[in-house]
Structures are given as structure tokens and as C-alpha cells.
Amino acid sequence: MALRGDIYRLFESVVGPENISDDPAVLRSYMYQPFGAKEGVWADISPAAVIMPSSTEEVVAIAKICNRYGIVFKAMSTGWGMHNLPGVEGAVSLDLRRMNRILEIDEKNMYAVVEPHVICMQLQVEAMKKGLNCHIIGAGSNTSVLASATSVVGYGPDGLSMGFSGRNLLGVEWVLPTGDVLKLGSLGADSGWFCGDGPGPSLRGIMRGWEGAWGGLGVFTKGAVKLFHWNGPTELEMKRTPPNYVLKEPLRFFKVSLFSFSTIEKLAEAALKLGEAEIGYFISRLSPSFVGLQLASGANYVATWNTGMLQQMLKYAFLFVIFANSEREFEYQQKLLAQILEETDGQTSPISETKEMQEQTSTAVIKVDAVVRSCFRTTGGFNTSFGSMDTVDLAMNQIKAGTELKDKYINKGVIMDDGGDNSATLAFDQGHLAYTEMLIMYDHHDRDSAEGACQYLAESNQACLDKKLGPPIFQISQIGKGKHGAFGPACFNYDSWLRKIKGEFDPNNTSDPTAYASPE
Ligand SMILES: Cc1cc2nc3c(=O)[nH]c(=O)nc-3n(C[C@H](O)[C@H](O)[C@H](O)COP(=O)(O)OP(=O)(O)OC[C@H]3O[C@@H](n4cnc5c(N)ncnc54)[C@H](O)[C@@H]3O)c2cc1C
């Protein structure tokens, strides 16, 4: 649905003619999206125009025009999923790529103030120069720091030491759906960016709750995020060329280990004990298939997989990384780790001691740069299921349920045979919280495969309800209209609160409600 000429010109007067487009070729480029639950890679709905504001003032002006003329808008930062595209006809996309500045790094108080299109790698490079580091979500260092902190999920395996994006958020500048600007936390009391919960209004729960509003509650234009101590060099020197590039020099007091356990229960016990011991920089339960996908090229992966070696050695395994501040601490952490492995019959995998594994994994762990090749390389299409954050035990039950269900679809030949259990499990908060995502790879250009993947996702959602495994992370946002229908009643009717919030903050329903909720 085309945008009326006079409204287009109003937007144009805000951002300038070079920063708005309704050219079909340009719009089409925004519709390409391999991370979606559907056949093909093109979104069904095109934005009516794409607008690229460069400042808070421009975002405010755009939101006000949208409210006046009944135009829906949808913000996108780095655009890593179908959920950043409008879900209604006639909406405009706000591509925030021009808002890409790191505004401040406060070394003493350990936080950075960023705009929406600052990516994790950009922030990490600058933070390391000051002996600091930032949390990077599992999707990789190519993603927006602010989008994860304010609007969508925020898990990553370095969460063991650097938390969860939503927790790391401090002061925030928020353009509400109406175009009014709200400043949260200490920023709201003109006291700087240092705190998310006051002095000044907190509203953290309303702004993002657990998972984020997925662009349904306006635009976050600036935010401060916590930074963490970095004990490595101020600049990382690399050797070789991507994707095989690795750190030139190994990091001091840094060790990557891959362990395997005889049963899933032993794996869970070890994860809990490691959490309680409060050691480690990075933890991720890696399935045999995921380890293979991280290490090898596509062809090598198939060859290695067919030997059966990965499946045999790594059935219940996890990757654990120690990064200590001193030799003494390094020894202490290794001692505790050895003790926990002894108590849980954990075995160090021979792969983990190889130079290749140490080099490649150190780089991947610090930069979080291996996800794209692991997820999209084999079949082109990728999606995920389960993923509710809960206890370590529930995460293990998600693995069991997901593996059983996936086997059915693998046997039908519609999704990739990755051994069924292709799950990533992470632990946070000293082992008190954990989650599992069960990944699937499929061919979205093949109708049977795409339909099979969609059926699997629907069935996995049902399994979450039937087996009480918690709401799935991404399916809720991807199902679209009516998405809360099944999960609302099962989870204290949370959706009725979302609708109330939406009604209060967005009376004209201007900020695209598709991935969030419409007012009651
Ligand atoms: C292969 C793969 C792996 C992934 N792994 C993870 C993972 O491990 N952990 C994780 O947390 N997520 C993961 N994701 C999901 C998700 O894509 C990321 O959370 C995302 O990258 C967040 O940053 P983005 O800038 O790309 O968000 P976008 O795709 O641009 O936006 C995400 C959502 O937030 C909204 N939004 C973005 N910026 C703003 C803003 N400034 N104001 C208001 N709303 C905004 C958008 O409307 C959209 O609904 C993964 C995705 C893929 C494809």
C-alpha cells in the first residue's frame, strides 16, 4: 500500500530526500529475511516507505506525523529477524542505521551510552581500549547493543560473567509511540546515565518486561549499558583471514575446555555446581552438531558428522571458558573445575586440547562471531524453538522434549538430520537461571521442508504448553496476530497486561503492535 504523496513529503521534510525512499527495489531489499518461519526468504508485507532518522528530534517528528495521519511505524536496528519488519500494510520502517554513535564511555563507572545502531563489535573494540568489555548476545557481535538491551531477548553465552542484556540496561531515552520523550532511571532525574531504576522513573518492567516489546512501544533512541572488566590486551591482533582468523597471541589466564558427561542429569548437576562456584567467563551447552558446525567448513562438517565421532564423544557436553585476572585466580578456578568434574564424572574431550580448538574457540568466544556460519551454512534456513528462561532442570526437559519431537521431523526428511538434539543451553545468575533453544535447519526454498519446519515450530509450541516448558522465545513474536492466545491463559493472562500498557502508551496504536500486542 503506497504512502500518500503529501505524507511522504512531510516525512521527507524531516529527514531530507536522501533519507527516505518508497522505491520498490529499495523496499524489496528490506523484505529479505532468512530468519522467519515461512517458505522463502521474502516478507509478505512491504513497508510503504523506509525512513532513516539521524536524531531523537527526527524520530519525534516522524512519530508525531504518524499519529496525526494514522500511519503505523516500526523501528529496526540491525535487522536480525523477520520481527523487525512491519506486520501491517501501509506502515513505515524506521531504519536507525544513521544513529550509530557511541556517545560516551564512562571508564570509572563502567558504562557506555550508545545509539541504536552501535553494534556489539564496535562497542567492544572501544571498550577494550579502556580495559572494559561488553556482553554480546548469541546472535553475534554484528547485532545492536541497544536493541537487545531495550527491545528483544538478550541472551548470550558470556552471560555467565556479563549478565543478560535487559539487566545491563541503565538510563534510557525513549520516544514513546505518541512522540513524547521519556527519560528513564537516573537520566529522568537529570542525574546522568548511571542507573536504570532511579532516582527518576524506572518503568523497566513496562518498557521491556522479560522479553521486550519487539518494536511495539515506540523507539529507544539512546541507552546506557553496563561494561565489565577486561583483562586482555587493549587491542586484539588477528592472524589469517576470516572466517578462519584467530588471535595472534593466546590470551593469558584464558582456557577453553569442552567436557562431556555420561547422562543429561550429570550435565545438569555440573552446570549447577559451576554456577554455585561462581567461576568461569563463558558457558554453553553445545550439541555434537553445533560443535561440528562451528569448527569445520560445510563439506568438512558432513564428513566429520558421518564418522559418528562427534555424536559419540559429545552427546552431553558443554563448553566452559575460564578467563582469570591473575595466575592465582586461574589456578583457583581450574582447581574448582577439576573438583566439580570429578564429582560429576565429567570427561575432558580430546578435541578441546587441540591447538585448532583453543585458537578458534577463543576468538569465537570473545567476539561471538561464529553463529552465522553455524546457523545458516548447511541448509540456508534456520529457526529455533523452546527457550523459556527457568531452572537448569527445566532446560534439560526442554532438550528431551525437543529432541523427541525433532526426531519425528528428521525421519520425515523435512529438516536437517543434525542428530535431533541440536540445542544450545546457557546458564546465568550463578546457575539459578538457564534456558535451552532447540535449533532446526531446513531449506526454505523447498516447500516440503519449509512446511515441515513450520509444523515442527507449531508442534513445539504446543509441547511447551502440554509439558509445561514455558513460553517459547521467538515463536511468540513470529506467530503474529493472536499470538498470545494460547500462552496468555497458561501464564497468568500476561497478555491482558500488555494490552493495557499498549492502550495507555499508544492510544492510536501507532507503533506496530504485530509482534507485541494490540490495545484491549
Ligand atoms: C542466527 C540468529 C541467532 C540469534 N541468537 C540470539 C541470541 O543468542 N540471543 C538473543 O537475544 N537473540 C538472538 N537472536 C534474535 C534477534 O535477532 C536478536 O536479538 C537481534 O539481533 C537484536 O538486535 P537487532 O538490532 O538485529 O534487532 P532488530 O532485528 O533490528 O530488532 C529486533 C526487534 O526489536 C525492535 N527494535 C530494534 N531496535 C529498536 C529500537 N531502537 N527501538 C524500539 N524497538 C526496536 C524491532 O522492531 C524488532 O521487533 C538471533 C537471531 C538470529 C538470526
The ligand as an SDF file (V2000), in Angstrom:
LIG
                    3D

 53 58  0  0  0  0  0  0  0  0999 V2000
   21.0990  -16.7090   13.8490 C   0  0  0  0  0  0  0  0  0  0  0  0
   20.4280  -15.9240   14.9240 C   0  0  0  0  0  0  0  0  0  0  0  0
   20.7900  -16.1430   16.2320 C   0  0  0  0  0  0  0  0  0  0  0  0
   20.1890  -15.4070   17.2480 C   0  0  0  0  0  0  0  0  0  0  0  0
   20.6240  -15.6100   18.5210 N   0  0  0  0  0  0  0  0  0  0  0  0
   20.1740  -14.8140   19.5150 C   0  0  0  0  0  0  0  0  0  0  0  0
   20.7090  -14.9370   20.8300 C   0  0  0  0  0  0  0  0  0  0  0  0
   21.5440  -15.7730   21.0880 O   0  0  0  0  0  0  0  0  0  0  0  0
   20.2490  -14.0960   21.7860 N   0  0  0  0  0  0  0  0  0  0  0  0
   19.3050  -13.1460   21.5160 C   0  0  0  0  0  0  0  0  0  0  0  0
   18.9640  -12.4030   22.4120 O   0  0  0  0  0  0  0  0  0  0  0  0
   18.7570  -13.0370   20.2890 N   0  0  0  0  0  0  0  0  0  0  0  0
   19.1740  -13.8280   19.2870 C   0  0  0  0  0  0  0  0  0  0  0  0
   18.6500  -13.7040   18.0210 N   0  0  0  0  0  0  0  0  0  0  0  0
   17.4640  -12.8540   17.8600 C   0  0  0  0  0  0  0  0  0  0  0  0
   17.4890  -11.4160   17.4650 C   0  0  0  0  0  0  0  0  0  0  0  0
   17.6100  -11.3220   16.0950 O   0  0  0  0  0  0  0  0  0  0  0  0
   18.4490  -10.5460   18.1980 C   0  0  0  0  0  0  0  0  0  0  0  0
   18.0020  -10.3980   19.4960 O   0  0  0  0  0  0  0  0  0  0  0  0
   18.6530   -9.2380   17.4500 C   0  0  0  0  0  0  0  0  0  0  0  0
   19.8490   -9.3870   16.7480 O   0  0  0  0  0  0  0  0  0  0  0  0
   18.6720   -7.9750   18.2230 C   0  0  0  0  0  0  0  0  0  0  0  0
   19.3030   -6.9040   17.5570 O   0  0  0  0  0  0  0  0  0  0  0  0
   18.8720   -6.2620   16.1360 P   0  0  0  0  0  0  0  0  0  0  0  0
   19.4070   -4.8920   16.0950 O   0  0  0  0  0  0  0  0  0  0  0  0
   19.2810   -7.1170   14.9990 O   0  0  0  0  0  0  0  0  0  0  0  0
   17.3310   -6.2170   16.2390 O   0  0  0  0  0  0  0  0  0  0  0  0
   16.2740   -5.8990   15.1040 P   0  0  0  0  0  0  0  0  0  0  0  0
   16.0290   -7.1190   14.2900 O   0  0  0  0  0  0  0  0  0  0  0  0
   16.5880   -4.6520   14.3640 O   0  0  0  0  0  0  0  0  0  0  0  0
   15.0430   -5.6270   16.0410 O   0  0  0  0  0  0  0  0  0  0  0  0
   14.5900   -6.5990   16.9190 C   0  0  0  0  0  0  0  0  0  0  0  0
   13.2490   -6.1440   17.4940 C   0  0  0  0  0  0  0  0  0  0  0  0
   13.4570   -5.0030   18.3230 O   0  0  0  0  0  0  0  0  0  0  0  0
   12.8040   -3.8560   17.7990 C   0  0  0  0  0  0  0  0  0  0  0  0
   13.7530   -2.7510   17.8790 N   0  0  0  0  0  0  0  0  0  0  0  0
   15.0320   -2.7350   17.4250 C   0  0  0  0  0  0  0  0  0  0  0  0
   15.6110   -1.5640   17.7150 N   0  0  0  0  0  0  0  0  0  0  0  0
   14.6890   -0.8240   18.3580 C   0  0  0  0  0  0  0  0  0  0  0  0
   14.7050    0.4820   18.9080 C   0  0  0  0  0  0  0  0  0  0  0  0
   15.7890    1.2380   18.8750 N   0  0  0  0  0  0  0  0  0  0  0  0
   13.5640    0.9380   19.4890 N   0  0  0  0  0  0  0  0  0  0  0  0
   12.4430    0.1660   19.5530 C   0  0  0  0  0  0  0  0  0  0  0  0
   12.3820   -1.0840   19.0500 N   0  0  0  0  0  0  0  0  0  0  0  0
   13.4920   -1.5690   18.4600 C   0  0  0  0  0  0  0  0  0  0  0  0
   12.4180   -4.1990   16.3800 C   0  0  0  0  0  0  0  0  0  0  0  0
   11.2290   -3.5830   15.9990 O   0  0  0  0  0  0  0  0  0  0  0  0
   12.2720   -5.7180   16.4300 C   0  0  0  0  0  0  0  0  0  0  0  0
   10.9980   -6.0960   16.8200 O   0  0  0  0  0  0  0  0  0  0  0  0
   19.1860  -14.4440   16.9590 C   0  0  0  0  0  0  0  0  0  0  0  0
   18.8120  -14.2430   15.6350 C   0  0  0  0  0  0  0  0  0  0  0  0
   19.4240  -14.9630   14.6230 C   0  0  0  0  0  0  0  0  0  0  0  0
   19.0160  -14.7210   13.2180 C   0  0  0  0  0  0  0  0  0  0  0  0
  1  2  1  0
  2  3  1  0
  2 52  2  0
  3  4  2  0
  4  5  1  0
  4 50  1  0
  5  6  2  0
  6  7  1  0
  6 13  1  0
  7  8  2  0
  7  9  1  0
  9 10  1  0
 10 11  2  0
 10 12  1  0
 12 13  2  0
 13 14  1  0
 14 15  1  0
 14 50  1  0
 15 16  1  0
 16 17  1  0
 16 18  1  0
 18 19  1  0
 18 20  1  0
 20 21  1  0
 20 22  1  0
 22 23  1  0
 23 24  1  0
 24 25  2  0
 24 26  1  0
 24 27  1  0
 27 28  1  0
 28 29  2  0
 28 30  1  0
 28 31  1  0
 31 32  1  0
 32 33  1  0
 33 34  1  0
 33 48  1  0
 34 35  1  0
 35 36  1  0
 35 46  1  0
 36 37  1  0
 36 45  1  0
 37 38  2  0
 38 39  1  0
 39 40  1  0
 39 45  2  0
 40 41  1  0
 40 42  2  0
 42 43  1  0
 43 44  2  0
 44 45  1  0
 46 47  1  0
 46 48  1  0
 48 49  1  0
 50 51  2  0
 51 52  1  0
 52 53  1  0
M  END
$$$$
